[in-house]
């Protein structure tokens, strides 16, 4: 049996196992987080994607944060783009993909356009998380070093297998789906550079390519026998070295439990340092104006592309660890309020950014990706200093957000998106009992909101 067959069979073995209440609850947590980050992203975008909406055919798939229903591809594309735009969606530290923005956007569109059961919907999401996480984890760090964005590349395959499984494909159809998705995989980390706003395009593109591969896969046309292996196979093209143990699922639990959930609105690589800064400020009475310099030590993979101090746009700020730390120090938080045009122009924050340095810590690099940590030292003008160190930050599976904190994030972002509290409560309660409310989800009643003037 070749590598592709072994990979596919291992995914199917997980998917075909009985669905546990714990797995359902974990997917519900994923969906609740997905909803609020998508609504927030949509609010930030405003009407900037109107050209796509206006030219798209109508259908049964909801575009969250609007009253529009479109066909599968544009609805999934728009929701995926919005879900990642606020930089608050979940991911996995080992493989560095974002997950809910890709997988749930796709599965919501599949559920609203076809007749799939609640169990198939839940299991499809689990399959998508598993396939995306295993592939990306097996290829890192070489995948990133080559300039590829795992969300786009591995997410394409994750979406395809999630949709194919939910639609009840045969194994032959799923293997064809996998081959088609591998051929379509794409995603450049260059989309994070300069003032680019196209990082979410890697998410949205993975969704539409993955869905195309899934719908094509039902034809059952034969692809290469082992699309993952060989000199011209997926793994050889996208990385120099593959960890086969991670590819075959050598984790302590299914990938759906290994996600991180973001408490801060910046790139995940900045979160250990942000948490250090907030810890120092919480334990000491820090006057930002009294800081002479801030020194950050972290793992190597979290520096390149995230060490910029020339903040020229909101997106540049989100990707910058120095900015995120400076903003957290001045504001006492690092939520969406830290990443607005007005905030990134504040002189007190920008002045502090120029005092921040970031350097590699060899010990932290050696521990990565099992631990992605940082140490931050505030050196004051009076000669005193304060240091904090964080291993894996809040939101990782070792330090998960409690239900209460996750719900607070949900209400905060939904309020930002101008959703009435009664609608927030209704959606929150419905997600917590998704099995009883699944018909409302797929029939368009779930997100029927009284939206405030936007």
N, C-alpha and C positions, 0 to 999 in steps of 0.2 A: 504494500500500500504506500503510495507516494505522500509527500508532505501536504499537498492540498487536500487530499482525501482524509488524512489524519486530522488536519485542522477542522475541516467541515464536520467530520463525525464527532469530534470532541465538543463542538458547539451544539450540535444536535442532541448529544447525550445530555447536556445541561438543560437545553430547552424542553426536552421531552420528559424531564423529571416532574413529579407532582408539584403544583404551585402551592407554596406555603403562605400562610398569612403574613409572615415576616417579609417575604418578597413583595407581596402586594403593598404592604405598608411602605416599604422602601421606594417603590415606584410612585406611590402617592406623594411622598416627600419630594421626589424628583419633579413631578408634575407641578406641585405647588410652587416650587422655586422657579420652574420654567415659566409659569404664567406671569409672575410678578416681574421677572427680568424682561420678558417680552413686552409687556405693557409699558414698562419704563423706557425701553429702547424705542418703542413706537412713539412715545411722547417726545423723546429727544429728536427723533427724525422729522416729526411734523409731516409736511406734505412733500418731502424731498424724493420720495419714491412714487409720486403720483403718476409719473409717465408709465410705469409698469402697470399700475392698477387700471389706468384708463384704457390701456390697450389689451387687457387680459380678458379672456372669455369668462362669463359668469359660471358658477357651479355651486356645489354644496359645501365647499370648504371655507371656513371662517378665517378672515384676516384679523387677528387679535388686535383690540384697541380701536377697531372701526366697526361700521355696520355692514361691511362688504362681505360677500361670499363669492369666491372665484373657483376656477377649476383647480385641479390638484397641483400642478407645477407652480403657477404663480403664487398661490396661497402659501404653499410650503416654503417657497423661496423668500417671500416677504416676511413670514413669521420667523424663519431662521435668521435672516439678516437683522431683524429687530431684536431677536433674543440675544444676540452677541454684541449689539451695538453699545450697550451700557457697560460692557466688560464686567458683568456680575454673574455670568452663568457658570455652571459647574465644570469640572474636568477631572483629570487623573494625573498625578504627579509623575508616575513612572514613565508613561508614554507621551505626556504633554498634549493630549487631545482635549478639546472641549466636547461635551457629550450631549447634554440635554437640548442645547440649541439645534443640534443636528438631528439626533434620533427622535426626539419627541415632536419636533416640527414635522418631520416626515410621517411619523406614525399617526399624528392627529389628522393629517390630510388623507392618509390611507383609510382610517376609521370613518371619516366623514364622507368618503366617496365610494366605499364598498361595504359589503355586509360581513364584517369580521366580528367574532365573539369577544366578549370582555377578556376571557382567558387568552385568546390569541393576541389581543392588543397588549396586554401586560407582558406576555412572553416575548412578543416582538421587540418591545423596549429592552427587555433583559438581554435578548440576543444581540441587539445593536450595541449596547454598552459592552458586552463581552467581546464581540469581534473587534470593535474599534480599539478597546483597551489592550487586548492581547497583541494585535498587529503592531500598534504604535510602541508598546513596551518592548517588544522583541527587536525593534529596529533602532531604538535610541541607544546612545546619543548620536550615532552616525547619520540618522535621518535628518536631524536638525542641523548638523554640521554641513550637510550637503545643501542646506537652504530650503528644505521642504517643511511645510506646515502639516503636522499629523492630522489636524482637524479636517483638512481638505482631502488628504490622500487616504488615510485609514477610515475617515468618516464616510467616504463614498462607499466603501465595502460594508461598513457597519449598517448604513441605511439600507443598502441592497438586500443584505441577509435578513435584517429586521422585517422589511416589507415582505420579502419572499416567504419567510416563515409564517408571518401573520396571515398571509393569503393562502396558506396550506399547500405550498409547492411540494412536489416530489423531490427526492434527493437529486435526481438528474437535473431537474429544473433549477434547484438551488446551486448546483455546481456550475451550470451555465450562467446563472446570475452572478456568482462569484467571479467567474472569468471576465464577464462583461464589465463588472465594476472595477476590477483590477486594471483593465484596459483604459477605463475612463478616469482613473484617479489622478488628482492634481491638487496643487496648493503650494504657493510660494511664500516663504517668510518675508520676502522683500515687500509684501503688502503691509508690513508693520513699520516700514522705514519712512523717514522724512515726515511730512504732514499727511500721509496717506490715510484715507478713510475706508480703504477697501479690505481691511482684515476681515470684516464680517462677510465679504463676498466669498472667501474661502469656505465659510460655513454654508452659505446659501447655495453655492455651487456644488458642494458635496451632496446636499439634499437632492437637488434636481438630477444630478448625474446618477446618484444611487437609486432614485426612483425609476429613472429611465432604464437602468440595468435590470432592476427587478421586474418591470413590466415586460422588458425584452426577454428576460429569462424564462417566462412562462412558455415561450415557443419551444424551449428545450433544445436549441441548436447546440451542436458540439463545439466546445472550445478546446484550447490546449489541455492536455491531460493533467498537467501540473503547473498551473499558472503562477503559483507562488515561488517555485524553484527554477533552477537552471540559469544559465548565463544571461538570458534575456527575460527572466521571470521577475515578478513584482519585487521580491526581496533583494535580488542582486542589483536591480536598477535603482532602488530607493535607499539602500544603505550598504555599507562595506562589511558589516558584521551583524549576524542575527543570533539572538538568544532563543534557541529552540525550546527551552524549558518554559520561558514566558509565553511563547507562541502557543504552546499546548496547554496553557492554563496553570502554571506552577505558582498559583497564588493561594493565600490562606482561605479565601472565600470568593464567591462570584464577584465579577467586576462591578456590578451594580452597587455593592457595598463598599467599594474602594474609591469612590469618587470623593473629591473635595467640594465643599460648598463655600462660596465666597462671602465673607463678611465685609470686604472692602471693595471699592469700585475701581481698582487698579489692576494691572497685570499680576497674575498670581506669583510671579517671581519676586515681586516687591513685598508680598505680605509678611514674610518673617521679619523684615526690617521695619515695616510699618508697625507691626505688633510690638517690637522692641521699643520704638519711639513712644508709642502710646503707654507702654508699661512704665518707662522712665518718667513721662509726664504725669502719670497717675500716682506715682510713688513720691515725686518731688515737686516742689513748687517752681516750675521752670518758666523763666521769662525768655521767650525766643530771642529778644533783642540782646540778651546777655550771653548768647551762645557764640563762641569764637569759631568753632568748627564741629562738624559731625562726621565721624568716621564709621563707615559700614564695611563689614567683612561678610562675605557670603560665598556660595559655591560658584565655580567657573561658569556653568551653563546659565546662570542667572544674571550675568554681567553684560555680555555683548548684546547690544541692541536695547539695553535697559539702563545704561549709565549716563544718558544724555542730560546735560544741564541747560541746554539752550531750548527753552520751552516755547515753541512757536504755535502750538495748537492744542486743543483739548485732547486729541488722540496722542500727540507726543507726550503730553502730561501723563496720560494713563499708562503709557509704556515705560515711563521714567521712574526708577526707584528713588533717585535723589528728590525729584519733585514730590512723589507720594509721601516720603518721609517728612519733608519740609511742610507739606500741607497738613499732615496729621499732627505735627508738632504745634503749628500755629492754630489750627482749627479745633484740635482735640478729637478729631474724627477723620475718617477717610471714605466717606460715602459719596453719593453722586453730587453733593453740594461742593465737593472739592474739585470737581472737574467740569466747570463751566467757563465760558469765555471771561466772565467777570472775575472769577476766582483766580484763574491762571495769570491774570494781569496784576494781581495784588502785589504791591512793592515789597511788603514784609515777607511774603512767601518766596518771591523770586530772589530777593536778597539772601534769604536763608538757603535756597537751592545752591547758590554759588559757594556756599560754605561746606557743601557735602562732598565727600570723596567716597569712592567705593573700590574695594580691592578683593582679590581672591583669598580665601582661606583654604589652604590645602586640606586640612582635616575635614572641612565641610564638603569640599569637592569629592573627597574619597567616599564620604557617606552618601552622596547623591546617586541615584534618585530615591533610595529608601528613606532618606531624610534630606529635606531641603530647608536648611536653616540660615540664620544670620545672627551677627552680633553688632550692636550699635553702641557707640560711645559719644556722649555729648561732652565736649571740652569747653568750659566756660571762660569768660574773660578774667575771672578772679582766680583762675588756676585750678579750680575744682573740676571734677569729672564724674560722669555717671554712665554706667554700662549695663546693658541688658542683653541676654542671649536667648534665642528661641530655636528649638529644633524644628519640629513640624508645627506650623502655625494653626490657629483656630480654623476649624472647618475641615481639616483632614480627618480620615476615619479614626485616627487615634485620639482626636480632639474634636468630635463632631458638634455641630450646632444642635442645641436642644430643640425640641418641638416649639418651645416658647420663643426662643431666639429666631428660629426660622419663621414663625408666624409674625414676629415683630418686623422682620425684613419684608415679608409679604405685604403687610399693611402699610409700611413706610413707602415702598415702591408703588403700590397701587394708589395711595394717596397722592404721591407725586404725579401719577398718570391721570389724576382727576377722576378717579372712580369713587362713587359714593360708598360710605361705610356699610350701608345695608347690602350692597352688592358684593363688597369685599367679604363680609361675613357669610353670605350665601355661598359664594364660590369656595371659600375655605372649608365650610362644613360639607359641601358637596364632594370636594376632593378627598376629605377624610373618610368618606363612605362611597368611594368611587364605584364599587360594584352595584350599589343601588341607584346610582345616578348616571350610569354609563349611557343609557338611552338618551338622556338629555345632552350628553357630550357629543354624541354622533349625530343627533338630530338638530343641533343648532340652538338648543335652549339654554345650554350651560353658560354661555358667555353673553347672553342677551342682557345688555346693561343699559342703565339710565346714565349715559355719559354726560358729564358736565360740559359746559362750553369749553372747547379745547383751544 
